[in-house]
Amino acid sequence: MRKSRRAFSMLVAIFTILILSLVSSYIFYSSATINKEGEVQYQKEQAILLARSYTEYAVMAIEANDYNTNCIDNINATIGTDPSMGMGYLVEVKIRYIGNSKYITKCQRIMESIPSTDTDTLSVIIDVYVKYKDRSNESLYNGYSSYVPWFKYHKRSLQKI
């Protein structure tokens, strides 16, 4: 009878250890998943904030510019040390002008004026593209960075200047 009790106690101990190890491995797995999702969300939020910032920067650059001598069509920037390795962002701003030709002589316009608005106004369409790579992707660090896809956030704004 003592042997059966010891055998039963041994089975209960093994079963308890097995259950506890499964629960702990699930906790570690979910913790890593939550951490990765947080990193991806952080990078996306940074891209959104960069797009807003560069939209405002483009408006300020356009307003400070003399349209008759120089035209700003593109603004490009690299934020961080190496965006191709997930350590930063690539920002590209494309600017297109809408308005009366007496205001902009050097700039290429896509439209004379916006329908149903005053024809003496100048407006711009600002497209901001922010590209980044998922820095938590292990392929970046194993020599396969060219196979890791770029994420792209796009923001379009119509601004009256």
C-alpha positions in Angstrom: 0.0 0.0 0.0 2.9 2.4 0.7 4.3 1.8 -2.8 1.1 2.7 -4.4 0.9 5.9 -2.4 4.4 6.9 -3.4 3.7 6.1 -7.0 0.5 8.1 -6.9 2.4 11.0 -5.3 5.1 10.8 -7.9 2.5 10.9 -10.7 0.8 14.0 -9.1 4.1 15.7 -8.8 5.0 15.0 -12.5 1.6 16.2 -13.6 1.8 19.4 -11.5 5.3 20.1 -12.9 4.0 19.5 -16.4 1.0 21.9 -16.0 3.2 24.6 -14.4 5.7 24.4 -17.2 3.0 24.7 -19.8 1.5 27.7 -18.1 4.9 29.4 -17.7 5.8 28.8 -21.4 2.4 30.3 -22.4 3.1 33.4 -20.2 6.6 33.8 -21.8 5.1 33.4 -25.3 2.3 36.0 -24.7 4.8 38.4 -23.1 7.0 38.3 -26.2 4.0 38.7 -28.5 2.7 41.7 -26.6 6.2 43.2 -26.7 6.5 42.8 -30.4 3.0 44.3 -31.0 3.9 47.2 -28.8 7.1 47.8 -30.9 5.1 47.7 -34.2 2.5 50.1 -32.8 5.3 52.5 -31.6 6.9 52.6 -35.0 3.5 53.3 -36.7 2.7 56.1 -34.2 6.2 57.6 -34.9 5.5 57.4 -38.7 2.1 59.2 -38.2 3.8 62.0 -36.1 6.5 62.4 -38.7 4.0 62.7 -41.5 2.2 65.5 -39.5 5.5 67.2 -38.8 6.6 67.2 -42.4 3.3 68.4 -43.6 3.7 71.5 -41.4 7.3 71.8 -42.4 6.3 71.8 -46.1 3.7 74.5 -45.5 6.3 76.7 -43.7 8.9 76.0 -46.5 6.3 77.0 -49.2 5.3 80.1 -47.4 8.9 81.2 -46.9 9.7 80.6 -50.5 9.5 83.0 -53.5 7.4 81.2 -56.1 8.7 83.4 -58.9 12.3 82.4 -58.5 12.3 79.0 -57.0 9.8 76.2 -56.6 9.7 73.5 -53.9 8.4 70.3 -55.4 10.1 67.7 -53.1 11.5 67.4 -49.6 13.4 64.2 -48.6 14.8 63.3 -45.3 16.3 60.4 -43.4 15.5 60.1 -39.7 17.7 57.8 -37.7 20.9 55.9 -38.3 20.0 53.2 -40.8 16.3 52.9 -42.0 17.1 49.9 -44.1 18.0 48.0 -40.9 14.9 49.2 -39.0 16.8 52.0 -37.2 14.9 55.0 -38.6 12.5 56.4 -41.2 12.6 57.6 -44.8 10.5 60.7 -45.4 9.5 61.9 -48.9 7.2 64.9 -49.4 5.7 65.7 -52.8 4.2 69.1 -53.4 1.8 70.0 -56.2 0.4 73.5 -56.8 -3.2 74.6 -57.6 -3.9 78.2 -58.4 -3.7 81.2 -60.6 -0.5 81.4 -62.7 0.1 85.0 -61.7 1.2 83.7 -58.2 3.4 80.9 -59.4 5.4 81.2 -62.6 8.2 78.7 -61.9 6.0 76.0 -60.3 4.2 73.3 -62.3 0.5 73.5 -61.5 -1.9 70.6 -61.7 -5.0 72.8 -61.9 -5.7 76.5 -62.5 -7.9 76.7 -59.4 -10.1 74.6 -57.2 -13.7 74.5 -58.4 -16.1 76.7 -56.4 -13.4 78.7 -54.8 -11.8 82.1 -55.3 -9.6 82.0 -58.4 -7.0 84.3 -56.8 -6.0 81.8 -54.1 -3.0 79.5 -54.1 -3.4 76.0 -52.8 -1.1 73.0 -52.6 -1.5 69.2 -52.3 1.1 67.8 -50.0 1.7 64.1 -50.1 3.9 62.8 -47.3 5.3 59.2 -47.4 7.0 57.8 -44.4 8.7 54.4 -44.9 10.1 52.1 -42.2 11.0 48.5 -41.5 9.9 46.4 -38.6 12.9 46.5 -36.3 11.7 43.4 -34.4 12.0 41.3 -37.5 14.9 38.9 -37.0 15.7 38.7 -40.7 17.2 42.2 -40.4 19.9 40.9 -38.2 20.5 37.6 -40.0 21.7 39.2 -43.2 18.4 39.2 -45.0 17.5 42.9 -44.7 16.7 43.2 -48.4 13.9 40.7 -48.0 12.2 42.5 -45.1 9.3 44.6 -46.5 9.0 48.3 -46.0 5.9 49.7 -44.2 4.6 52.9 -45.7 2.4 55.5 -44.1 0.9 58.1 -46.5 -0.8 61.4 -45.5 -2.4 63.7 -48.1 -3.3 67.3 -47.3 -4.8 70.2 -49.2 -3.6 73.5 -47.9 -4.5 77.0 -48.8 -1.5 79.2 -48.9 
